[in-house]
Amino acid sequence: MGRDKAVIGGRPVREQSVIEKPFGRLVHFEMDDARQKPRVLLVAPLSGMAAPILYDMVLGMLPDHDVHCLIWRDAAEVPVVAGPFGLDDNIAYVVEMLRYLGGATHLIGLCQSALPALAAAAIVADEQARPASLTLIGGKLDTRINPTRVDSLTPTLRLEWFEDYAITTVPAFRPGRGRRVYPGGAELMMLSTYLLRHCASGGELLAKILRDDGEDPVGHPFLKLFFSVVDVPAEFFLDTIARVFHDAALADGRLAWRGSRIATEAITGTALLTVEGEDDDISGLGQTRVAHDLCSGIPAARRDHFLCPRVGHLGLMYGTAWRRDVLPRIGQFIRRNEAVGFGGVKGPDRSARPR
């Protein structure tokens, strides 16, 4: 994510790539600090926006957490020989990273990554790799609840429409030549339209343009991060349209992974925090909180929900509201749920490193 030159409290932050896989990599953000801190796995959304948009999240969490981030590669850079990459593969990557990092890990999914994070937590629910806590931020788990513009439009369009008009082929001059993708150019057009709408309505993004409230508005300006885009594998994009927007498979208890139903009710040993923004126009109110209904096996004492007032989607992960309101709530929740079953705190299992 280019955090190599970041400095916190006079201490430089180093970005160490721990695991390299065809469509993603696990990055460990290291700094000179002898304290033992809660281990966090932050799963970047595979939505078309590039990982640098998480700059404020990573820097905000680093002082008090041992941060790892699962970052997705630009599909246009992945050779066709690597094969397809669908929603099942997206979930599988999260499962592999949890098994590598061990059961003391606190898992965070946001926006698109909320669903694979929840699915992965269910898959490892009876393993030592089960996360100590699961935090879901502005996630689209059931798009039928308070649907946004995209949520209302997408189910009206057949899957074939997206195949014909939203998918392109990587050109010959890129390493992924011949691969079918949802192109970053299309995402850029979507983001531009979204930004213009906020500017016309006086929305959250207009405020961030007028006053960039990020941690480093000079070195990492909001607009540069906002417009950083990547190509998304066509299989994943179409899977998401079909299984999330059209079928609501997870919300209806029908989402399967490698032939077996994902049983969210089987999650019992992982604490659950959901976070939503009052003014979020990308993930409607209730679309993340529904996780509490889906995870009926988690005791009430190990659940929490935070509705961040007067904050939109991007404000949940970037800027003043993130640092002032959301980050302290997540930090408190993680500290309350540091105790882990299955033998207590355990470090990464180097022998289980995914290939």
Sequence and secondary structure as in RCSB ss.txt:
>XXXX:A:sequence
MGRDKAVIGGRPVREQSVIEKPFGRLVHFEMDDARQKPRVLLVAPLSGMAAPILYDMVLGMLPDHDVHCLIWRDA
AEVPVVAGPFGLDDNIAYVVEMLRYLGGATHLIGLCQSALPALAAAAIVADEQARPASLTLIGGKLDTRINPTRV
DSLTPTLRLEWFEDYAITTVPAFRPGRGRRVYPGGAELMMLSTYLLRHCASGGELLAKILRDDGEDPVGHPFLKL
FFSVVDVPAEFFLDTIARVFHDAALADGRLAWRGSRIATEAITGTALLTVEGEDDDISGLGQTRVAHDLCSGIPA
ARRDHFLCPRVGHLGLMYGTAWRRDVLPRIGQFIRRNEAVGFGGVKGPDRSARPR
>XXXX:A:secstr
   TT EETTEEEEEEEEEEETTEEEEEEEES  S   EEEEE   SSB GGGGHHHHHHHGGGSEEEEEEE  G
GGS GGG    HHHHHHHHHHHHHHH TT EEEEEGGGHHHHHHHHHHTTTSTT  SEEEEES  S TTSS  HH
HHHGGGS HHHHHHHT EE  TTSTTTT EEE HHHHHHHHHHHHHHHHHHT HHHHHHHS  SS TTTS HHHH
HT B  EEHHHHHHHIIIIIIS TTTTT  EETTEE  GGG  SSEEEEEEETT SSS TTTTTTHHHH TTS G
GGEEEEEETT  TGGGTSSHHIIIIIHHHHHHHHHHT   TTTS     GGG   
